[in-house]
């Protein structure tokens, strides 16, 4: 009887510890994604110029549903598209009864923010700056906390709709929308 309850207790402890398992790191996916073209998502602000049409040229925010809304053509899905793809989509919609030969230019005016958590002075959400590394992100957040691990950090990036986490060096490039977690060091 005692043996069965001991085995049952061990099984329950094993199940409980599974929930505490460390994140599975997938650095290969992060490396492959860093070289991919930038894809638009919620939080990006775009500068769209329709040549010869000042009333259509403006700054547009990608909303929570991943769309922008332009005069004449209404809502357009921007989520997951590059700026070049979005240019072609807008040109196609404008060509459908509004303009003969529309020429459209799309550029990212402001990237979506990145997030930094863990052992930094001021964790939170910050505006993204081109060329940013994990070390720059830590500096933006006020620097390392007194118990921070200063050799690497965990970086989470959404790839193909799923979050992927990897342990990266401080020189690793940060992309818009990334979440950086600075771990606590253990003596």
C-alpha positions as CSV (number, residue, x, y, z in Angstrom):
1,X,0.0,0.0,0.0
2,X,2.8,2.4,0.9
3,X,4.7,1.5,-2.2
4,X,1.7,2.3,-4.4
5,X,1.1,5.7,-2.8
6,X,4.9,6.4,-3.1
7,X,4.8,5.6,-6.9
8,X,1.6,7.7,-7.3
9,X,3.3,10.6,-5.5
10,X,6.4,10.3,-7.7
11,X,4.1,10.3,-10.8
12,X,2.3,13.4,-9.7
13,X,5.7,15.1,-8.9
14,X,6.9,14.3,-12.4
15,X,3.8,15.7,-14.0
16,X,4.1,18.9,-11.9
17,X,7.8,19.3,-12.9
18,X,7.0,19.0,-16.6
19,X,5.2,22.4,-16.3
20,X,8.5,23.9,-14.9
21,X,10.6,22.6,-17.8
22,X,12.8,25.2,-19.5
23,X,11.9,26.7,-22.8
24,X,13.1,24.8,-25.8
25,X,15.6,26.9,-27.6
26,X,15.5,27.0,-31.4
27,X,18.4,29.2,-32.5
28,X,18.5,27.8,-36.0
29,X,15.0,29.2,-36.7
30,X,16.0,32.6,-35.3
31,X,19.1,32.7,-37.5
32,X,17.2,31.8,-40.7
33,X,14.5,34.3,-39.9
34,X,17.0,37.2,-39.3
35,X,17.9,37.3,-43.0
36,X,14.3,37.2,-44.3
37,X,12.6,40.3,-45.7
38,X,10.7,42.5,-43.2
39,X,7.0,41.5,-42.9
40,X,4.4,44.0,-41.7
41,X,2.3,43.5,-38.6
42,X,0.2,45.4,-36.1
43,X,2.0,48.4,-34.6
44,X,3.8,49.4,-37.8
45,X,3.3,52.9,-39.2
46,X,3.6,53.1,-43.0
47,X,4.2,56.1,-45.3
48,X,2.2,55.4,-48.5
49,X,2.7,57.6,-51.6
50,X,0.4,57.4,-54.6
51,X,2.2,59.4,-57.2
52,X,0.1,62.2,-58.6
53,X,-2.6,61.7,-55.9
54,X,-1.9,63.9,-52.9
55,X,-5.2,63.1,-51.3
56,X,-4.3,59.3,-51.2
57,X,-0.7,59.8,-50.0
58,X,-0.5,59.7,-46.2
59,X,0.8,58.0,-43.1
60,X,-1.2,54.8,-42.2
61,X,-1.1,52.7,-39.1
62,X,-1.4,48.9,-39.3
63,X,-4.3,48.2,-36.9
64,X,-4.7,45.3,-34.5
65,X,-6.3,43.1,-37.2
66,X,-3.2,43.7,-39.5
67,X,-5.0,46.1,-41.9
68,X,-4.7,49.6,-43.1
69,X,-7.6,51.7,-44.4
70,X,-7.2,54.0,-47.4
71,X,-9.6,56.4,-49.0
72,X,-11.5,55.0,-52.1
73,X,-10.3,51.4,-51.6
74,X,-11.0,50.8,-47.9
75,X,-9.4,48.2,-45.7
76,X,-6.4,46.3,-47.1
77,X,-4.6,43.4,-45.4
78,X,-1.0,44.3,-44.6
79,X,-0.2,41.6,-42.1
80,X,2.5,39.3,-43.3
81,X,3.3,41.2,-46.5
82,X,6.5,43.0,-47.4
83,X,6.4,46.6,-48.4
84,X,6.9,45.6,-52.1
85,X,4.0,43.2,-51.9
86,X,1.7,45.8,-50.3
87,X,2.6,48.3,-53.1
88,X,1.4,45.8,-55.7
89,X,-1.8,45.0,-53.7
90,X,-2.6,48.8,-53.5
91,X,-1.8,49.4,-57.1
92,X,-4.1,46.5,-58.1
93,X,-7.0,47.9,-56.0
94,X,-6.5,51.4,-57.4
95,X,-6.4,50.0,-61.0
96,X,-9.8,48.4,-60.4
97,X,-11.9,51.4,-61.4
98,X,-10.1,54.4,-59.8
99,X,-6.8,55.1,-61.5
100,X,-5.4,54.0,-64.9
101,X,-1.7,53.5,-64.1
102,X,-1.2,53.9,-60.4
103,X,2.3,54.1,-59.0
104,X,2.6,53.4,-55.3
105,X,5.5,53.6,-52.9
106,X,5.3,52.0,-49.4
107,X,7.9,52.5,-46.7
108,X,8.0,51.8,-43.0
109,X,7.8,55.1,-41.2
110,X,7.9,53.6,-37.6
111,X,8.5,50.0,-36.7
112,X,6.4,48.2,-34.1
113,X,8.0,48.2,-30.6
114,X,10.2,45.6,-29.0
115,X,9.8,44.4,-25.4
116,X,12.4,43.8,-22.7
117,X,11.8,41.8,-19.5
118,X,13.7,40.4,-16.6
119,X,16.9,41.7,-14.9
120,X,17.0,45.2,-16.4
121,X,16.5,48.5,-14.7
122,X,13.2,49.5,-16.5
123,X,11.5,46.6,-18.2
124,X,8.8,47.4,-20.7
125,X,8.0,48.3,-24.3
126,X,10.3,50.6,-26.3
127,X,10.4,52.0,-29.9
128,X,12.5,49.9,-32.3
129,X,15.6,51.5,-33.8
130,X,17.3,50.1,-36.9
131,X,20.5,48.2,-36.3
132,X,19.6,47.4,-32.7
133,X,21.3,44.6,-30.8
134,X,20.3,42.9,-27.5
135,X,23.0,45.0,-25.8
136,X,21.5,48.2,-27.2
137,X,18.1,47.1,-26.1
138,X,19.4,46.6,-22.5
139,X,20.9,50.1,-22.6
140,X,17.6,51.6,-23.7
141,X,16.0,49.8,-20.7
142,X,18.4,51.5,-18.3
143,X,21.1,48.8,-18.2
144,X,21.5,45.5,-16.4
145,X,20.0,45.0,-13.0
146,X,22.3,44.0,-10.2
147,X,21.7,40.2,-10.6
148,X,21.6,40.1,-14.4
149,X,23.4,37.5,-16.5
150,X,25.6,39.6,-18.7
151,X,26.7,36.9,-21.2
152,X,23.5,36.2,-23.1
153,X,19.7,36.7,-23.1
154,X,16.6,34.9,-24.3
155,X,15.0,36.3,-27.4
156,X,11.5,35.4,-28.5
157,X,10.4,36.1,-32.1
158,X,7.2,35.1,-33.8
159,X,8.0,33.0,-36.9
160,X,5.3,31.7,-39.1
161,X,2.7,32.6,-36.5
162,X,4.4,30.7,-33.6
163,X,6.7,32.1,-30.9
164,X,10.3,30.8,-31.1
165,X,12.7,31.3,-28.3
166,X,16.5,31.1,-28.4
167,X,19.4,32.0,-26.1
168,X,21.4,34.6,-28.0
169,X,24.6,36.6,-27.3
170,X,24.4,40.3,-26.5
171,X,25.6,41.2,-30.0
172,X,22.6,39.5,-31.6
173,X,20.3,41.7,-33.8
174,X,16.9,42.6,-32.5
175,X,13.9,42.9,-34.9
176,X,10.6,44.8,-34.4
177,X,8.2,42.9,-32.2
178,X,10.9,40.8,-30.5
179,X,10.8,40.1,-26.7
180,X,14.1,40.0,-24.9
181,X,14.3,38.4,-21.4
182,X,17.5,39.0,-19.4
183,X,17.9,36.1,-17.0
184,X,19.1,36.2,-13.5
185,X,22.7,35.0,-13.0
186,X,23.4,32.2,-10.5
187,X,26.6,32.3,-8.5
